[in-house]
Amino acid sequence: MAVTLEEAPWLGWILVKALLRFAFMVANNLVALLSYLCYVIVLQPLRLLDSKRFWYIEGFMYKWLLGMVASWGWYAGYTVMEWGDDIKAVSKDEAVMLVNHQATGDVCTLMMCLQDKGLVVAQMMWLMDHIFKYTNFGIVSLIHGDFFIRQGKSHRDQQLLLLKKHLENNYRSRDRKWIVLFPEGGFLRKRRETSQAFAKKNNLPFLTHVTLPRIGATNIILSALVARQENGSPSEGDAKELESKSKGLQWIIDTTIAYPKAEPIDIQTWILGYRKPTVTHVHYRIFPIKDVPLETDGLSDWLYQRFIEKEELLSHFYETGAFPPPKGQKEAVSREMTLSNMWIFLIQSFAFLSGYMWYKIIQYFYHCLF
């Protein structure tokens, strides 16, 4: 498409801005990720002496790193409007977020909208596609204890066993509270056709804005982390003993991400900022774990119903520009999510100052040795 004389200055500015942003992201990644790694290495003795305190400190650094990623979108004008239940009310409890998946920007959006939810981000575990392991952020996620899952039938059974083992070894020991899961198992554009064919074959609803979820990872998570009860009393022992232990998963947060005109943001847009300012809308619905069936067939039906509801929510949003009100209410209330500019300035300053400090320390030891 030919560029008119009037459009040339605007396109030139977009290009210059994208290049400047990219240069900043590279510098930001270098100082922040390398500083994180240096701090983690230096704190290894603390990990041996007081593991709980080590993971507490690591969680804060992890939250700050995700806050930096969130700030890239924030200053490009990519903001978030929240709808539905207020998840701050359950931020101190254990929960699983079930999220629809449209593009890589979904992860960035969640990194942004969860920043003001207390220690949620610091104590969170992500389940994401294994390809993210090979990104610049992969080493951080590996240290933090996120799980990378390989898609495909040939890997499915093995991956579920690995997930179960990973939860047993890392979730409680690292004091994790929330898990983020994308049950569809891939991006909407990649899975829609296959999902619709499966729905037609099995007499299931025909979905357009989401795909039918896969049950495996959700089943493993609930089986591993829900506190079981026997004969109306906790199986762990008496009430006094239970108080000193985790209560297990208490909530499932059904999370629906919607983009204006159904045009999702990808990670390239988030970094380069060449798209016009956009408000992404996120809808939450909280379910107590006691209302969720734990047997496989019941859980499968329950999970399908959640994604049918997501389809209805998204259809309404794309038609009206807003999510529908909860049952029994006439109007849906939205809440604008904001990031503190002062907080962003402080964590970015800490990252660059830390990078300079570690550079001087490494330079000193290099000169001493060589």
N, C-alpha and C positions, 0 to 999 in steps of 0.2 A: 504494500500500500504506500503510495507516494506521500511524502511529508510536505505540507504547505509551508510557506514562508512564515506564517503566523505561529505555526506549531513548533518550528525549529528551536527557538530559544527555550521553550518549555521542555522539549525532549532533551536538549543539551543540559539543562539544569537537573533533570531526573538522572541522567547518566553520571554527571559529576557527583551528585548526592549519593548515588549508589556506590560509586568508587570510594568516596570518603567513608561511607558506612562500612564497606567491606574492609578497608584498611584498619578501621577502629576495631572491628570484630576480630580480625586476626591478632592485633595487639592485645585485645582484651582476653582472648583465649590463651595466648601464650603466657601472660603474666598470671592469670587466674588459675588455670589448670596446673601449671608448673608449681605455683605457690601452694596449691592444695596438696599436690604430691609431696612436696618438701615437708609441709606440716605433718602429713600422715606418717612419713618416714621417721621424723624426729619424735613423734608421739608414740612410736611402737612400744617403748618401755612402759608407758602408761597403760597401753592395751593389755600387757601382761599382768600389771599390778591391779588395775581397776578397769576392767573391760567396759562396764556400764558408763563410766565417766568418759572413756575414750570415744565411744559411739555417740554420746551426747554432744561432745565437741565436734566430732566429724559431721553429725547431722546439721549443726549450725552452719558449718562451712559449705555443706551440700545445698542447704537452703539459700545461702548467699549466691552460690554459683547459678542456681536456677533463677534467682532474682535478677541476675545480670542478663540472662537470656530473655526474661520477661521484659526487662527495660528496653531491649532492642526494639521490640514491637510497640511498647508504650510510647517511645519518642517518635515512632513513625506514624502514630495516630491510630494504632490498632488496639482498641479498648474492648472491654467486656461488660455486658449487661446481664445480671443474674435474675433468674425467675424461680418461682416455686418455693420449696422449703428452704429455710435458713440453715445451712450445714454447719455454721459456727456453733450451733447448739450441741453438736455431737463431735466437735473437733478433738475432745480429749478421750473419746471412746475409740474402740477398734471398729473399723468399717472397711467395706469393699466398694469401690466406685466401678460401676458398669457403664462404659462410655461407648457411644457410637463412633465410628471411625471413617472419616472422609479424606483426610490428607495429613501430611506431616505437621501442619500447623495446629492440629488438634492438641498435640503434646505441648507446644508452646503456649497455647491458650490456657491449658490446665496449669502450666507453670506460673502463669500470670494470676489467674483467678483464685489460686489456693495460697498465694503469698500472705494474705491477710487473715488466714484461718489458724492463727496460733502456731503450734509446732507441727502441724500436719505435714508440711513439706519435709521437715527435718526427719520425721519418723515414718516416711512413706517408702513403700517398695513398688517399683514399676514392673509390669510385665510387658515387654515390647519385643518386636521382631528382632531376630538375631543380627540383622544387617546393621542395627544401631551399635552393635558391639565394635564395629570397625570405623565408627565416626570419631571425631575429636573428643567427644564426651564419653566414649565407651569405657575408657580406663577408670573414669570417676564412677560410673554406674557399677562397674565390676567391684570396685572397692566398697562402695556403699551397700552392695548386696542386691541390686536389681536383678531380675531374671530375664534372660534373652531366650525366646522360644522360637524354634525352627518350625516353619509351616510345612504342610504337606502330609498326605496319608502315610507315606513311608516312614515319617519321623514321629507320628502322633503319639503312639504308645510309649515310646522311649522318652519323649519330651515330657509327658505327664508324670512318669516315674521320676525323672530328674527334677521336675517342679516340686513334687511331694518331698523329696529329699532336701531340696533347697529350702523349703519352708521350715522343715524340721531343724535344719542346721543354722538358719540365719534369722528367721522372723522373730522369735522370742529372744534369742541371745543378743540381738542388736536393738531390742526394744522398739520394734516396728509397730505402728498402729494402723496405718491405712495401706491398702493395696489398690493400685489403678490397673484395671483390666479392660481390654477391648475385645469383647466376646465374639465379634464378627470374624476375627482372625485375619483381617486385611482391610485394605481401603475399599470404600463403596464402589468406586469405578471398576475395580478389578474383580470384585466378588459378586456384583449384582446379577449378572447373567447366569452364573452357576447357581446362585441362591434361588433365583426365580424358577430355574429348571427343576431344582430339588423340590421346591414348594409345589409345583404343578404335579410332579410325580407322586408326592405324598399327601396331596389334598390339603396343603397348608396355605395360609393367606399369601397373596401376591403382593410383595412389598417393593416400593420404588425408591424411597428415601433412606432406607436402611436395608440390611440383609439379615437373613435368619442367623441367630447366634449359634456358636458351637458350645456344647455343654461341658466338655472335658475339663478345662482349666478351672471353671467356676466350681464344678463338682469337687475337684481336688482341694481347692482352697477352703471350701466350707467343711469338707470332711476333716481336714487337718487342723483347722483353727477355731471351729465352733466348739464351745465348752459343752460337752455332752452331759445329760442328766439321766438319772436312773430312779424310777419310782418317785418322781417329784422332787428329788434332792440331788445336789451336785455329786457327780461321781468322784470328784477329787477328794472328798472328805467332808468334814464338818464345816460349818459356816466360818468359824475362826480361821481355819486353814485356807479357805477359799479367798478370804480377804487379802491374804498375802500373795495370792496368785492372780494371774490374768483372768478376767471374766470371759475371755474369748471374744470372737467377733460378735458385735451387738447390732450392727446396722448394715444394710445394703443401700447404697445411694445410687439410684438410677439417674444417670447424667446424660442429658441430650444436648449436643452442640449444634447450633444452627447458624449458618452464614447467610447474609442478605443475598437474595437472588440465587441461592444454592451454589454460590461460587466460593469454595473453600480457600483458605490461605495455606500456602505451602511454606516450607522452611526457607526457600530462596527469597520469597517475598518478605518474610519476617526479617531476614538479615539485610537485604538490600533496600527495602522500603520503597519500591517503585510503584506500588499500588496506592491509590488514594486512601485516606483515612477510612477505616471500616470498624463498625461495632459488631462484634461477635456475641451471640446470645447463647447463654447456658442455662438450661432448666434442670432443677434438682427435685427428686422425689425420694423421701427417706422411708425405708421399710424396716421395721424391727425384725431381727433375725428369727424370732419366734413365729413370725407369720410366713416364713419361707420354708417350703417343703425341702427336706434334706435327702430324701430318697431320689434316685436317678430319674425315674419317670415323672414324678411330681415336680422336681426341679426343672426338668426339660420343659414341661408345659408352662410352668411359672415364668421361665426365662423367655419363651416364645411370646407370652402375653405381654411382657415388658416391651419387647421390640415392636409388637403390633401397636402398643400405645405410643411408642416413639414415632412410628409412621404417622399416626394421627396428629401428634403434636407438631411434627415437621410440616405436614400438609396444611395445618391451620396457620403455622407461622409463614409459610411461603405465600399463602393467600392473603394474609392480613398484616404481616409484619410484626406480629406479636404472638406469644403463646396464649392458649386459652386459659380462662380462670379455673381454679380448682372446683370440684363439684360442691355445690351449695353456695358458691360465691358468684357475684355478678361481674366482678372485674379482677383481672390479673394484675398483680403489683410487681414491678421490676425494681431492681436495685443496681445502681451504677457502682462497679468495682473500681477502686482507685489505688494507685501506687504512690507512696510518699516520695516526692522528689528528693527530700533531704536524706531519706533512708537509702535511695539509689546512689546518691552522691557519696554517702559514707562507705557503702560496700565497694563501690568502684575505687574510691580512694584507698581503702584498705588493700584491695587487690593489687593496685599499681605500686603502692608503698611496699607491700610484701614482696612483689616481684623484684623491686630494686634492692631490698634487703637481702634476699636470697642470692641475687646476682653478686653483691659485694662479698657475701660470705663464701660463695663458691670461688670467686676470684681470689680471695685471700688464701684459701687452702690450696688452690692451684699454684700460686706463687710460692707458698711454703714448701710444697712438694717438688716443684719443678724449677 
